[in-house]
Amino acid sequence: MYNAFIDGKEGTTGLQIFDRLKVHNKVNVMTLPEEKRKDIKERAKYLNEADMCFLCLPDDAAREAVSLITNPNVKVIDASTAHRTNPDWVYGLPEISDVRREEISKSRRVANPGCHATGVISIVAPLVKSGILSPDYPLTVHSVTGYSGAGKKTIAVYESDKRDKALDSPRQYALGLNHKHLPEIVRECGLKSNPIFNPIISDFYSGMCVSVPVFTRLMSKKYTVNALIEFYTEYYAKQNFIKVSNITEVPQLLAANELSGTNDLKIYINGNDEQIIIAAVFDNLGKGASGAAVQNMNIMFGFDETLSLK
């Protein structure tokens, strides 16, 4: 039995990891007493006694937590933005390649992907790696998410009886086009510049739909809708959690909360000979956060990666 410690268990991601580990048959969760939660010496003790530490903290606090770990045997998964482009950490999206999965399995430091980034990278990285899209393709990304990804304070605002009427409507944010997920997106997709990234928060608890429109005339290799379905189906054929819609499954409507409560991600491809929309639907708290963290832990310990996630 391995011991896991969640530093920041009180946040949304931490609580979701805790719930998944409660039904895990190979991991015991070490729980810091509530009154010791901000005691740095007590936190350091737990961080160094655990086999696996999940950091569900703001960036600066995550960096501080890493500095407190002196035991070289402790494995760490950081759910913050702090280490996602750090070359000393492995970016935790195992489906992107066999090499990446192997790197995760051997690493003691894994940076959990951002929720929006998971969708973008799942769609775009295979296209760039395979030469279908050029690294300088002028990408635009639209991402609709439930409000749970914004944290406890925003959840409370959305669920308040006295909330502002503006919350009834989908709301665009990060209008300065400098979203915190962009560095990891650019790095992992092999892009030469930032895409135009348009995130939208909506009045539902969890779920996400990330969509990337492409012009077939700007592809380095021109693909039809059916050819792209075949491409992604082959690319993700061996994966447990990423699936691709088949040729007969072409919905006219996509619900961003379709896979809420799961660790699954599904890719849909729709369009015509000139314009194609590629969409990834998944749970921002599942494959976009806590589910991905538990999946990475399973890989790092050599477990079946689906343990406590199905």
C-alpha positions in Angstrom: 0.0 0.0 0.0 1.3 3.4 -1.0 0.7 6.6 1.0 -0.5 9.8 -0.8 -0.8 13.3 0.5 -2.9 16.0 -1.0 -1.5 19.4 -0.3 -4.5 21.7 -0.9 -7.2 19.1 -0.3 -9.8 21.8 0.4 -9.9 23.1 -3.1 -12.1 21.6 -5.9 -9.3 19.6 -7.6 -8.0 18.4 -4.2 -11.4 17.2 -3.1 -12.0 15.4 -6.4 -8.6 13.6 -6.1 -9.5 12.6 -2.6 -12.8 11.2 -3.7 -11.1 9.1 -6.4 -8.4 7.9 -4.0 -11.0 6.8 -1.5 -12.0 4.0 -3.8 -8.4 3.2 -4.9 -7.3 -0.2 -3.6 -3.5 0.4 -3.7 -3.3 3.9 -2.1 -3.9 5.2 1.3 -4.6 9.0 1.8 -2.7 10.7 4.5 -4.9 13.5 6.0 -3.4 16.5 7.7 -5.4 17.6 10.8 -7.4 20.8 10.0 -5.7 22.8 12.6 -2.3 22.0 11.1 -3.2 22.8 7.6 -1.2 26.0 7.5 1.6 24.8 9.8 4.6 24.7 7.4 6.6 22.2 9.6 3.7 19.8 9.7 3.1 20.1 6.0 6.8 19.5 5.3 6.5 16.3 7.5 3.6 15.0 5.4 5.2 16.0 2.1 8.3 14.0 3.0 6.6 10.9 4.4 4.3 10.3 1.5 5.1 8.2 -1.5 3.1 10.5 -3.7 2.2 14.2 -3.2 -0.5 16.0 -5.1 -0.1 19.7 -5.1 -3.5 21.4 -5.5 -2.2 24.9 -4.7 -1.7 28.4 -6.2 1.6 28.6 -8.2 3.7 30.2 -5.6 2.5 27.8 -2.9 3.2 24.9 -5.2 6.8 26.0 -5.7 7.1 26.4 -1.9 5.8 22.9 -1.3 8.4 21.5 -3.8 11.1 23.3 -1.9 10.0 21.6 1.3 10.5 18.1 -0.1 13.9 16.8 0.8 13.2 13.1 0.5 14.4 12.1 -3.0 12.0 9.1 -3.1 8.8 11.2 -3.0 6.9 11.5 -6.3 5.1 14.7 -7.0 2.2 15.7 -9.3 1.6 19.4 -9.4 -1.9 20.5 -10.5 -0.9 24.2 -10.7 0.6 26.1 -13.6 3.9 26.4 -11.8 5.9 23.6 -13.5 4.1 22.9 -16.8 6.8 24.4 -19.0 9.7 23.5 -16.6 12.2 21.2 -18.5 12.9 19.3 -15.2 9.2 18.2 -15.0 7.3 15.9 -17.4 4.1 17.2 -18.8 1.4 14.7 -17.8 -0.6 13.9 -20.9 0.3 10.3 -21.5 -1.9 9.8 -24.6 0.2 12.3 -26.7 2.9 9.6 -27.4 4.4 6.3 -26.3 7.5 8.3 -25.4 5.6 10.6 -23.1 3.9 7.8 -21.3 7.3 6.2 -20.7 8.7 9.5 -19.4 5.8 9.8 -17.0 6.3 6.2 -15.7 9.9 6.9 -14.9 9.5 10.4 -13.5 9.3 11.7 -9.9 8.0 15.1 -11.0 4.9 15.4 -13.3 3.1 18.6 -14.1 -0.6 17.9 -14.5 -2.0 19.6 -17.7 -4.5 22.6 -17.6 -8.1 21.8 -18.4 -8.4 23.9 -21.6 -4.9 22.9 -22.6 -5.8 19.2 -22.4 -8.5 19.7 -25.1 -6.3 21.9 -27.3 -3.3 19.7 -27.2 -5.3 16.5 -27.7 -6.6 18.0 -31.0 -3.7 20.1 -32.3 -0.5 18.2 -31.3 -1.2 15.2 -33.4 -1.9 17.4 -36.4 1.3 19.3 -36.1 3.4 16.2 -35.3 2.0 14.5 -38.3 2.6 17.4 -40.7 -1.1 18.0 -41.3 -0.9 21.5 -39.8 2.1 23.7 -40.0 3.6 25.0 -36.7 2.7 28.5 -37.9 -0.9 27.8 -38.7 -3.1 30.7 -37.5 -5.1 28.8 -34.9 -8.2 29.9 -33.2 -9.6 28.0 -30.2 -13.0 28.3 -28.6 -13.4 26.6 -25.2 -16.7 26.4 -23.2 -16.4 25.3 -19.6 -18.5 24.8 -16.5 -17.9 27.2 -13.6 -16.3 24.6 -11.3 -12.9 25.1 -12.8 -12.8 28.6 -11.6 -12.5 27.5 -7.9 -14.5 27.7 -4.7 -15.1 31.5 -4.7 -16.6 31.4 -8.2 -18.6 28.3 -7.5 -20.1 30.1 -4.5 -21.0 33.1 -6.7 -22.7 31.0 -9.3 -24.6 29.0 -6.8 -25.8 32.0 -4.7 -29.5 32.9 -4.6 -28.5 36.5 -5.0 -26.2 36.2 -8.0 -25.9 38.7 -10.8 -28.2 38.1 -13.8 -25.1 38.2 -16.1 -24.2 34.8 -14.8 -27.2 33.4 -16.6 -25.4 34.0 -19.8 -22.1 32.4 -21.1 -19.3 34.9 -20.4 -16.1 35.3 -22.4 -13.0 36.0 -20.3 -9.2 36.4 -20.7 -10.0 39.0 -23.3 -6.5 40.3 -23.2 -5.5 37.1 -25.1 -2.9 36.1 -22.5 -4.5 33.1 -20.8 -2.3 31.2 -18.4 -2.6 27.9 -20.4 -1.1 29.4 -23.5 2.6 28.6 -22.8 1.9 24.9 -22.3 -0.3 24.8 -25.4 2.4 26.4 -27.6 5.1 24.1 -26.2 3.3 20.8 -26.3 1.8 21.5 -29.7 5.0 22.7 -31.2 3.5 26.0 -32.3 5.5 29.0 -33.4 3.1 31.5 -31.8 0.0 31.7 -29.5 -3.3 30.8 -31.0 -6.2 33.2 -30.5 -7.7 31.5 -27.5 -11.4 32.3 -26.6 -12.4 30.7 -23.3 -16.1 30.9 -22.2 -17.5 30.1 -18.7 -21.1 29.0 -18.6 -23.8 28.3 -16.1 -23.3 24.5 -15.6 -21.1 22.9 -13.0 -18.7 20.7 -14.9 -17.8 19.7 -18.4 -15.9 21.3 -21.3 -16.0 21.5 -25.0 -12.8 22.7 -26.8 -13.2 23.4 -30.5 -10.6 24.2 -33.2 -11.9 25.3 -36.6 -9.6 24.7 -39.5 -9.6 25.7 -43.2 -8.7 22.7 -45.4 -7.0 25.0 -47.9 -4.4 26.0 -45.2 -3.6 22.4 -44.2 -0.1 21.2 -45.2 -1.8 18.0 -46.1 -5.5 18.4 -47.1 -7.8 16.0 -45.2 -11.6 15.5 -45.5 -13.8 15.0 -42.4 -13.8 11.3 -42.8 -10.0 11.2 -43.3 -9.5 13.1 -40.1 -11.8 10.7 -38.2 -9.6 7.9 -39.5 -6.5 9.8 -38.5 -7.5 10.4 -35.0 -9.0 7.0 -34.6 -5.7 5.4 -35.4 -3.7 7.9 -33.4 -5.7 7.2 -30.2 -6.5 3.6 -30.9 -4.6 2.2 -27.9 -5.9 4.7 -25.3 -8.3 4.0 -22.5 -9.6 7.5 -22.0 -9.5 9.3 -25.4 -12.0 8.1 -28.0 -13.1 9.4 -31.5 -16.5 9.7 -33.0 -17.1 7.4 -35.9 -18.2 8.3 -39.4 -21.9 7.5 -38.6 -21.8 9.5 -35.4 -22.1 13.1 -36.5 -24.1 15.1 -34.0 -25.6 18.5 -34.9 -25.3 19.6 -31.3 -22.5 19.0 -28.8 -23.1 19.3 -25.0 -20.1 20.4 -23.1 -21.2 18.5 -20.0 -21.7 15.2 -21.9 -18.8 13.5 -20.1 -19.1 15.2 -16.7 -18.1 12.9 -13.9 -15.8 10.8 -16.0 -12.1 10.7 -17.0 -13.0 10.3 -20.7 -12.3 12.7 -23.6 -14.1 12.3 -26.9 -13.1 13.9 -30.2 -15.7 15.0 -32.7 -15.0 16.0 -36.3 -17.6 17.8 -38.4 -17.7 20.2 -41.3 -17.3 20.1 -45.1 -14.7 20.1 -47.8 -13.6 23.7 -47.0 -14.0 24.1 -43.3 -13.8 21.6 -40.4 -14.4 21.9 -36.7 -12.6 19.5 -34.4 -13.9 19.4 -30.9 -12.8 17.7 -27.7 -15.5 17.1 -25.0 -14.5 16.1 -21.5 -14.9 16.9 -17.8 -12.8 19.9 -16.7 -12.6 18.3 -13.3 -11.9 14.8 -14.7 -9.6 14.4 -17.6 -9.0 18.2 -17.2 -7.8 18.0 -13.6 -8.2 15.5 -10.8 -8.9 12.4 -13.0 -5.8 13.1 -15.0 -3.8 13.5 -11.8 -4.9 10.0 -10.6 -4.3 8.6 -14.0 -0.7 9.9 -13.9 -0.2 8.6 -10.4 -1.3 5.1 -11.6 1.2 5.2 -14.4 4.0 6.5 -12.1 3.4 3.6 -9.7 3.0 1.0 -12.5 -0.7 0.4 -11.8 -3.4 -0.2 -14.3 -4.0 3.4 -15.4 -7.8 3.0 -15.1 -7.8 2.2 -11.4 -10.5 4.2 -9.5 -11.3 6.1 -12.8 -13.9 3.8 -14.4 
